């Protein structure tokens, strides 16, 4: 992943950084990430001593970023990061450019869960986004300057997009290709992960309704 990112970023940017977020991994992730940082000063690693959740990992990465633009993706190589060039032409016109999977390469259970989740979230928040949790997103740094992300789990993309739109920023979607996962184990279909996501969903929905009512009053 780091090699692929360096290759494409060297072509499109004079100055860049790569942030690796290790969310309490129990394998050799810390060791490998630290070795990569020693080999290239443009790579930095953020380590969580214990697993804090997907949202916490994303937020740690965003907080660590120092450049004008922020791009994030998962570390499982299910996206060819050279597709970043598809998003680049639109970042001058929009505040956020996000991908949607054209050919999602997951099993039917994950696809069904994702469809149901997207339909529910779109209905609850009026969020007109095709693929809410697609981990291929590109932002102007300014969209996060006054944003406080509160969720630490799988709801992070929903919260992020709801608040970006609520704050009046412009968003554009681009289709990107998705590849099968060749290594590691996905946790998104885990019962406890799903249960945690639903708990976050209803808590966040309640908070947003209360804030809207308070603002109206």
C-alpha positions as a Markdown table, in Angstrom:
| # | Residue | x | y | z |
|---|---|---|---|---|
| 1 | Unk | 0.0 | 0.0 | 0.0 |
| 2 | Unk | 2.8 | 2.5 | 0.9 |
| 3 | Unk | 4.7 | 1.7 | -2.2 |
| 4 | Unk | 1.6 | 2.2 | -4.4 |
| 5 | Unk | 0.8 | 5.5 | -2.6 |
| 6 | Unk | 4.3 | 6.8 | -3.0 |
| 7 | Unk | 4.3 | 6.0 | -6.7 |
| 8 | Unk | 1.0 | 7.9 | -7.5 |
| 9 | Unk | 1.6 | 10.8 | -5.0 |
| 10 | Unk | 5.1 | 11.4 | -6.5 |
| 11 | Unk | 3.3 | 11.9 | -9.9 |
| 12 | Unk | 0.6 | 14.3 | -8.7 |
| 13 | Unk | 2.1 | 16.3 | -5.8 |
| 14 | Unk | 5.4 | 18.1 | -5.0 |
| 15 | Unk | 4.9 | 17.6 | -1.3 |
| 16 | Unk | 3.0 | 14.8 | 0.4 |
| 17 | Unk | 2.9 | 12.6 | 3.6 |
| 18 | Unk | 1.6 | 9.1 | 4.2 |
| 19 | Unk | 0.1 | 8.5 | 7.6 |
| 20 | Unk | -0.3 | 4.9 | 8.8 |
| 21 | Unk | -2.8 | 4.4 | 11.6 |
| 22 | Unk | -2.2 | 1.2 | 13.6 |
| 23 | Unk | -5.4 | 0.6 | 15.6 |
| 24 | Unk | -4.0 | -1.7 | 18.3 |
| 25 | Unk | -3.0 | -4.5 | 15.8 |
| 26 | Unk | -1.8 | -7.7 | 17.4 |
| 27 | Unk | 0.4 | -8.8 | 14.5 |
| 28 | Unk | 3.6 | -7.2 | 13.1 |
| 29 | Unk | 1.9 | -4.0 | 11.9 |
| 30 | Unk | 3.7 | -1.8 | 14.4 |
| 31 | Unk | 7.0 | -3.2 | 13.6 |
| 32 | Unk | 6.5 | -2.9 | 9.8 |
| 33 | Unk | 5.0 | 0.6 | 10.1 |
| 34 | Unk | 8.0 | 1.8 | 12.2 |
| 35 | Unk | 10.4 | 0.3 | 9.7 |
| 36 | Unk | 8.7 | 2.2 | 6.8 |
| 37 | Unk | 8.9 | 5.5 | 8.7 |
| 38 | Unk | 12.7 | 5.0 | 9.2 |
| 39 | Unk | 13.1 | 4.2 | 5.5 |
| 40 | Unk | 11.2 | 7.3 | 4.2 |
| 41 | Unk | 10.7 | 10.5 | 6.2 |
| 42 | Unk | 7.4 | 11.2 | 4.3 |
| 43 | Unk | 5.8 | 8.2 | 6.1 |
| 44 | Unk | 4.6 | 8.6 | 9.6 |
| 45 | Unk | 2.9 | 6.1 | 11.9 |
| 46 | Unk | 0.2 | 6.7 | 14.6 |
| 47 | Unk | -0.1 | 3.8 | 17.0 |
| 48 | Unk | -3.1 | 3.0 | 19.3 |
| 49 | Unk | -2.0 | 0.8 | 22.2 |
| 50 | Unk | -5.4 | -0.9 | 22.0 |
| 51 | Unk | -8.1 | -1.2 | 19.5 |
| 52 | Unk | -10.2 | 2.0 | 19.6 |
| 53 | Unk | -12.4 | 1.4 | 16.6 |
| 54 | Unk | -12.5 | 2.4 | 12.9 |
| 55 | Unk | -13.8 | 5.9 | 13.6 |
| 56 | Unk | -11.1 | 6.6 | 16.1 |
| 57 | Unk | -8.4 | 5.4 | 13.6 |
| 58 | Unk | -9.7 | 7.7 | 10.9 |
| 59 | Unk | -9.9 | 10.7 | 13.3 |
| 60 | Unk | -6.3 | 10.0 | 14.6 |
| 61 | Unk | -5.1 | 10.0 | 11.0 |
| 62 | Unk | -6.9 | 13.2 | 10.1 |
| 63 | Unk | -5.6 | 14.9 | 13.2 |
| 64 | Unk | -2.0 | 13.9 | 12.3 |
| 65 | Unk | -2.2 | 15.3 | 8.8 |
| 66 | Unk | -0.3 | 18.5 | 8.1 |
| 67 | Unk | -1.1 | 19.2 | 4.4 |
| 68 | Unk | -3.7 | 21.2 | 2.6 |
| 69 | Unk | -5.6 | 18.1 | 1.2 |
| 70 | Unk | -6.5 | 14.9 | 3.0 |
| 71 | Unk | -7.1 | 11.5 | 1.3 |
| 72 | Unk | -8.0 | 8.4 | 3.2 |
| 73 | Unk | -8.4 | 4.8 | 2.3 |
| 74 | Unk | -8.2 | 1.4 | 4.1 |
| 75 | Unk | -4.9 | -0.5 | 4.2 |
| 76 | Unk | -6.2 | -3.8 | 2.7 |
| 77 | Unk | -5.4 | -2.9 | -0.9 |
| 78 | Unk | -9.0 | -3.4 | -2.1 |
| 79 | Unk | -8.7 | -0.1 | -4.0 |
| 80 | Unk | -6.0 | 0.7 | -6.6 |
| 81 | Unk | -4.8 | 4.0 | -5.2 |
| 82 | Unk | -3.8 | 5.3 | -8.6 |
| 83 | Unk | -7.6 | 6.0 | -9.0 |
| 84 | Unk | -6.9 | 9.0 | -6.9 |
| 85 | Unk | -6.2 | 10.7 | -10.3 |
| 86 | Unk | -10.0 | 10.3 | -11.0 |
| 87 | Unk | -10.8 | 12.5 | -8.0 |
| 88 | Unk | -8.1 | 15.1 | -8.4 |
| 89 | Unk | -9.7 | 17.1 | -11.2 |
| 90 | Unk | -12.8 | 17.8 | -9.1 |
| 91 | Unk | -11.1 | 19.0 | -5.8 |
| 92 | Unk | -10.8 | 22.5 | -7.2 |
| 93 | Unk | -14.6 | 22.7 | -7.6 |
| 94 | Unk | -15.7 | 20.8 | -4.6 |
| 95 | Unk | -14.8 | 20.6 | -0.9 |
| 96 | Unk | -15.0 | 16.8 | -0.8 |
| 97 | Unk | -14.8 | 14.2 | -3.5 |
| 98 | Unk | -15.8 | 10.7 | -2.5 |
| 99 | Unk | -15.7 | 7.3 | -4.3 |
| 100 | Unk | -18.5 | 4.8 | -4.7 |
| 101 | Unk | -17.7 | 1.2 | -5.5 |
| 102 | Unk | -18.6 | 0.3 | -9.1 |
| 103 | Unk | -18.2 | -3.5 | -8.6 |
| 104 | Unk | -18.1 | -4.2 | -4.9 |
| 105 | Unk | -15.9 | -7.4 | -4.5 |
| 106 | Unk | -17.4 | -8.7 | -1.2 |
| 107 | Unk | -19.5 | -11.7 | -0.5 |
| 108 | Unk | -23.3 | -11.5 | -0.8 |
| 109 | Unk | -23.8 | -11.1 | 3.0 |
| 110 | Unk | -21.6 | -8.0 | 3.2 |
| 111 | Unk | -23.3 | -6.6 | 0.0 |
| 112 | Unk | -26.8 | -7.2 | 1.5 |
| 113 | Unk | -25.8 | -5.7 | 4.8 |
| 114 | Unk | -24.2 | -2.7 | 3.1 |
| 115 | Unk | -27.3 | -2.1 | 0.9 |
| 116 | Unk | -29.7 | -2.2 | 4.0 |
| 117 | Unk | -27.4 | 0.0 | 6.0 |
| 118 | Unk | -27.1 | 2.6 | 3.2 |
| 119 | Unk | -30.9 | 2.7 | 2.7 |
| 120 | Unk | -31.5 | 3.1 | 6.4 |
| 121 | Unk | -28.9 | 5.9 | 6.8 |
| 122 | Unk | -30.1 | 7.7 | 3.7 |
| 123 | Unk | -33.6 | 7.7 | 5.0 |
| 124 | Unk | -32.7 | 8.8 | 8.6 |
| 125 | Unk | -30.5 | 11.7 | 7.6 |
| 126 | Unk | -31.6 | 12.5 | 4.1 |
| 127 | Unk | -28.1 | 11.7 | 3.0 |
| 128 | Unk | -28.0 | 11.5 | -0.8 |
| 129 | Unk | -24.8 | 9.6 | -1.2 |
| 130 | Unk | -24.5 | 6.3 | -3.2 |
| 131 | Unk | -21.9 | 4.5 | -1.1 |
| 132 | Unk | -21.6 | 6.1 | 2.4 |
| 133 | Unk | -18.8 | 3.8 | 3.7 |
| 134 | Unk | -16.6 | 3.6 | 0.6 |
| 135 | Unk | -13.1 | 4.1 | 2.0 |
| 136 | Unk | -11.9 | 6.3 | -0.9 |
| 137 | Unk | -12.4 | 9.9 | 0.1 |
| 138 | Unk | -10.6 | 13.1 | -0.7 |
| 139 | Unk | -11.1 | 16.4 | 1.2 |
| 140 | Unk | -10.0 | 20.0 | 1.6 |
| 141 | Unk | -8.5 | 20.3 | 5.0 |
| 142 | Unk | -10.8 | 23.1 | 5.8 |
| 143 | Unk | -13.8 | 20.8 | 6.1 |
| 144 | Unk | -12.4 | 19.4 | 9.3 |
| 145 | Unk | -11.1 | 22.6 | 10.9 |
| 146 | Unk | -14.3 | 23.3 | 12.8 |
| 147 | Unk | -15.6 | 19.8 | 12.9 |
| 148 | Unk | -15.5 | 17.6 | 16.0 |
| 149 | Unk | -16.0 | 14.0 | 15.1 |
| 150 | Unk | -17.7 | 12.3 | 18.1 |
| 151 | Unk | -18.1 | 8.6 | 17.0 |
| 152 | Unk | -15.4 | 6.0 | 17.2 |
| 153 | Unk | -16.9 | 3.1 | 15.4 |
| 154 | Unk | -18.3 | 2.2 | 12.0 |
| 155 | Unk | -20.6 | 5.2 | 11.9 |
| 156 | Unk | -17.6 | 7.6 | 11.2 |
| 157 | Unk | -18.3 | 8.0 | 7.5 |
| 158 | Unk | -22.0 | 8.8 | 8.1 |
| 159 | Unk | -21.1 | 11.4 | 10.8 |
| 160 | Unk | -18.4 | 12.9 | 8.6 |
| 161 | Unk | -20.7 | 13.3 | 5.5 |
| 162 | Unk | -23.7 | 14.5 | 7.5 |
| 163 | Unk | -21.6 | 17.3 | 9.1 |
| 164 | Unk | -19.9 | 18.2 | 5.8 |
| 165 | Unk | -23.2 | 18.7 | 4.1 |
| 166 | Unk | -24.8 | 20.4 | 7.2 |
| 167 | Unk | -21.9 | 22.9 | 7.2 |
| 168 | Unk | -22.6 | 23.9 | 3.6 |
| 169 | Unk | -19.7 | 22.2 | 1.9 |
| 170 | Unk | -19.9 | 20.9 | -1.6 |
| 171 | Unk | -19.6 | 17.2 | -2.3 |
| 172 | Unk | -19.0 | 15.2 | -5.5 |
| 173 | Unk | -19.1 | 11.4 | -6.1 |
| 174 | Unk | -16.9 | 9.4 | -8.5 |
| 175 | Unk | -17.1 | 5.7 | -9.3 |
| 176 | Unk | -14.0 | 3.6 | -8.4 |
| 177 | Unk | -13.1 | 0.0 | -9.0 |
| 178 | Unk | -13.0 | -2.4 | -6.0 |
| 179 | Unk | -10.8 | -5.5 | -5.8 |
| 180 | Unk | -11.1 | -8.7 | -3.7 |
| 181 | Unk | -9.4 | -8.8 | -0.4 |
| 182 | Unk | -6.4 | -11.1 | -0.6 |
| 183 | Unk | -5.2 | -11.1 | 3.0 |
| 184 | Unk | -6.4 | -10.4 | 6.6 |
| 185 | Unk | -9.8 | -10.8 | 8.1 |
| 186 | Unk | -12.7 | -8.3 | 7.8 |
| 187 | Unk | -14.6 | -7.5 | 10.9 |
| 188 | Unk | -17.4 | -5.4 | 9.4 |
| 189 | Unk | -19.8 | -8.3 | 9.4 |
| 190 | Unk | -19.0 | -9.2 | 13.0 |
| 191 | Unk | -22.2 | -9.3 | 15.2 |
| 192 | Unk | -20.7 | -7.0 | 17.9 |
| 193 | Unk | -19.4 | -4.6 | 15.3 |
| 194 | Unk | -22.9 | -4.4 | 13.7 |
| 195 | Unk | -24.6 | -4.0 | 17.1 |
| 196 | Unk | -22.2 | -1.2 | 18.0 |
| 197 | Unk | -22.9 | 0.5 | 14.6 |
| 198 | Unk | -26.6 | 0.5 | 15.3 |
| 199 | Unk | -26.2 | 1.9 | 18.8 |
| 200 | Unk | -24.0 | 4.7 | 17.4 |
| 201 | Unk | -26.5 | 5.3 | 14.6 |
| 202 | Unk | -29.5 | 5.9 | 16.9 |
| 203 | Unk | -27.5 | 7.9 | 19.4 |
| 204 | Unk | -26.1 | 10.1 | 16.6 |
| 205 | Unk | -29.6 | 10.5 | 15.1 |
| 206 | Unk | -31.0 | 11.6 | 18.4 |
| 207 | Unk | -28.2 | 14.1 | 19.0 |
| 208 | Unk | -28.6 | 15.6 | 15.5 |
| 209 | Unk | -32.4 | 16.0 | 16.1 |
| 210 | Unk | -31.8 | 17.7 | 19.5 |
| 211 | Unk | -29.2 | 20.1 | 18.0 |
| 212 | Unk | -31.6 | 21.0 | 15.1 |
| 213 | Unk | -34.4 | 21.7 | 17.5 |
| 214 | Unk | -32.1 | 23.8 | 19.7 |
| 215 | Unk | -30.9 | 25.7 | 16.7 |
| 216 | Unk | -34.4 | 26.3 | 15.6 |
| 217 | Unk | -35.5 | 27.6 | 19.0 |
